[in-house]
Amino acid sequence: MEKIAWNKLIRQTHMHLAFFLTPWMVVCALSSFIFNHHALFSGGKPVAQFLLLVFTI
């Protein structure tokens, strides 16, 4: 009977961690996609002036 209780605890913990961590994972994935592919979102122009300096040196 104790094995069933541990199994339920592990499943419940996994489910609640997934509910809590999934939105954070989606936000990090979207922001990293935007940072790595900024040309798609800025019309091909650098997002900030310091990028002009970094990429022209």
Contacts in CASP RR format, 6 or more apart in sequence:
PFRMAT RR
TARGET T0000
AUTHOR 0000-0000-0000
METHOD contacts of the structure
MODEL  1
MEKIAWNKLIRQTHMHLAFFLTPWMVVCALSSFIFNHHALFSGGKPVAQF
LLLVFTI
34 41 0 8 1.000
38 44 0 8 1.000
38 46 0 8 1.000
38 47 0 8 1.000
46 52 0 8 1.000
46 55 0 8 1.000
END
